[in-house]
Amino acid sequence: VQACNRFIRENPGRPIDEQSLTRSLMRPEVSEVDLLIRTGGDQRISNFLLWQIAYAELYFTETKWPEFSREEFKQILRHVSGRERRFGHLGPCESLDYSKKVASQHREVVSSFTSPNSL
């Protein structure tokens, strides 16, 4: 609501679109989130980055934040990397090649975080 009001105030009469709304958010430098890990056993997002996590993978762990370890982070990345990401599509994507490309890039990023020399 704050982002919409900010946009309206700064751009009277101009129609709003996704990019405009994104730039009007409290933290516009926080782009779309790929993975949201919620620690401490809570299984809710508590109004946190709602716009940015629209297509994020959500992972809930019982581990409380002070005990959260690099090893658990790596395990979560391995687990989540096996999920099928459709980015809002309900069925087969218009372009299978594009979907494969996105999935491949995602796996490369996960691999870079889970390699023995990272973290």
N, C-alpha and C positions, 0 to 999 in steps of 0.2 A: 504494500500500500504506500509506504514511504517513497519507493522508487517511482511508482506511478504519479504520485503527487509532485515529486521533484521534477519529473519530465514535463508534466502539464504546466507547472509554474515557469520552467525555463524555456518551454516551447509552446506558447499558447496557440491553439488552433491547429497544431501539426499532429497528424495521426501517429500513434505509437506503433512500433514494430518490435520484434524480438531483440534486434541489435540495440535499439534505443533504450529498451527496458534494461538490458544487460549493463549498458553504460551508466544507467541511473542508479544502480544498486549501491548499497553502502560500501561494498568492497569490490569495485569493478575489476580490480586486478586479479581477483580469484575467479578463474575461468571455470568452465564446467568440470565437475569432479568425476573421476573415473571410479574411485573406490572410497566409500565412507565406512570406517571401522568404528563401531560403538563399543566401548569397553564398559566393564562393570556390571554386565548382565542386563542392562536396560535395553529393551527392544522397541525403541521409539527414536524419532529424529529430533523431537523437541523444537520444531520451527527453525532448525539450523540449516542455513544455505538452501532453502527450499527450491529456488530457481536453478541454482548451480548443480544440484544433485538429481535433477529430474531423470536422467538416464544412468545414474551411478549404480554400481553394484554395492549392495549393502551387506555388511558382515557384522554380526553381533557376537561378542565374546564375553564370557563370564569374568575373564581376567580384569582386575582393577588396574587403572592406569599406572600407578607406581611399579607394578610388577610386570607390565607389558614388556616383552623382550624382543630382541632382534630375531631370534629363532621363531617366535610366534608370528611375527610380521612376515617372515619368509614363508612360513606354512600357510598363512592366509593368502599371500600372493599366489602360491602354487595352487591352492584350492580354487580361488576365484578365476585364475587363468583358464581353468577347465570349463567355465560357464559359457554358454552360447550368448553372445551379446547381439541384440537385434536393434538397439538404439531406437526404440519406439515402434518398430515394425511388428505387426501382429503375425504375419506369415512370411513366406519367402520374400526377400528383398527384391526390388526391381532389378538390381544388378548383382548377381552372385559374385562376379569378379570383384566388384567394389567391396562387398561384405568380406570376402576372403582377404583382400588387401588390408582392411581395417583390423580384422582378427589377427593377421600376421604381425602387423605393427604393434598391436597390443601385447602379443606374446613376446616380441623382442624387448619391449619395455619391461615386462615382468621378468624376463630372463636377466636383464641387466641388473635388476634389483636383487635377484636371488643367486647370482653367481658368487662363488666363494670369495672373490676379491671385493665385492661390494658390501656395504654396511659395515 
